[in-house]
Amino acid sequence: MNNDKTTIEQALLEEGEPFAAAKRERFWTNAGLKLPLYPVGSDAVLAMVDGNGYVCDRGLLLELLDNGTIPVVRESDAPRWSALNCFHLLCQLEGRRRWKPFSTMHRFKFNAAELAQLDAEAVGRATCFDDLEQFDVESLLIFMQDANDQSVRETLRVAVIAKLKQAGAL
């Protein structure tokens, strides 16, 4: 049964590969890189995402590979990234809002709370919230769950992230 699943999965990946390669060309050129011959190594992938205004390091790549979020083939234990794998990585970074601070490519995507946090960090403050120490993560998550207003939820998400960074969890 597992072999059938792998075969179907592989067929879907192979079918999507030419589409992903064509769509991802602009990301390589945006980063000032030559179009690659797939598969590519992690160094090339990191250069591509960096050149497109995303925050990503080798640790995050390994996390996404090790937990199976992105099923990259390995050769001699080194990840070999297909066009589809690169596409999945870009989707993960976008969905996680992993944009470089003050990136001209992504600045319009930041919400007000994120911009306030970036401004605070730019001047050496850990957080834009003056009263963050009065709340624990659980309370912030409950407030976020109960908030009807999207801007309140966005603000609380930024507070949770700041709290987790202070605790060394992020």
HELIX and SHEET records of a PDB file:
HELIX    1   1 ASN A    2  ASN A   30  1                                  29    
HELIX    2   2 SER A   42  GLY A   51  1                                  10    
HELIX    3   3 ARG A   58  ASP A   66  1                                   9    
HELIX    4   4 ALA A   83  GLY A   95  1                                  13    
HELIX    5   5 ARG A  107  LYS A  109  5                                   3    
HELIX    6   6 ALA A  112  ALA A  122  1                                  11    
HELIX    7   7 LEU A  132  GLN A  134  5                                   3    
HELIX    8   8 VAL A  137  ASP A  146  1                                  10    
HELIX    9   9 GLN A  150  GLN A  166  1                                  17    
SHEET    1   A 2 VAL A  73  GLU A  75  0                                        
SHEET    2   A 2 ALA A  78  ARG A  80 -1                                        
END                                                                             
